[in-house]
């Protein structure tokens, strides 16, 4: 595997690294906060591991939420913040992990983590297993570069350019999924918001679709090698004992043959990770909540 040092782009971009190359779609630049986020405090936040790499190699433009998405995001943020402040009631906490119950699928190709994440995330709410990844890939307009984070209009009424959010809302009417972009170095506010969001979604029986951008020298998902990887995962729960400081996610690489992805053998289907670490991993892309 490559060393932790920043690598030449050609070495980092191996076929295995391009699992779900959201690089086909724009992302927020480090100089601008994600939609709906204030830049307050961002200048005082030390660069996250791997942030310089992302800033150097991200050639994608700024994202734009639609007015409806902005309103939805603000309303959901208010509800999530209220729940975090204790409005759910003192007797609702559970010991250990609380899960929304996503049903894992291993991705069928090296670049179908997006379709697998769509069907896993959908199953967390409706409990239906075994959906077709091919159908999901067709809906998401996934190609050999993967599933875009932003910049692709899929075949649904009123597409917004965020294919995963649009697909989830199309398949789960009323779910109200909205994208949340993250800067290369997520701030303390970004990390606190993510904790509120996974708590809110899990408590309401929904998972989150996370778009990871792992880079050499930065943090990685469990079992992933120290190379550049664009990857979708379904985040389906949180640790109630630590106020969501740890979360649970389902990784579509888990269970994949090493003949399809050479390093898949070390990747679990389900894993726990620090929510702050996962937020950093998603920096430069984001999540759909």
Secondary structure, 3 states (H helix, E strand, C coil): CCCCCCCCHHHHCCCCCCCCCHHHCCCCCCCCCCCCCCCCCHHHCCCCCCHHHHHHHCCCCCCCCCHHHHHHHHHHHHHHHHHHHHHCCCCCCCCCEEECCCCCCCCCCCCCHHHHHHHHHHHHHHCCCCCCHHHHHHHHCCECCECCCCCCCCCCCCCCCCHHHHHHHHHCCCCCCCEEECCCCCCHHHHHHHHHHHHHHHHCCCCEEEEEEECCCCCCCCCCCCCCEEEEEEEEEEEHHHCCCEEEEEECCCCCCCCCCCCHHHCCCEEEEEHHHHHHHCCCCEEEC
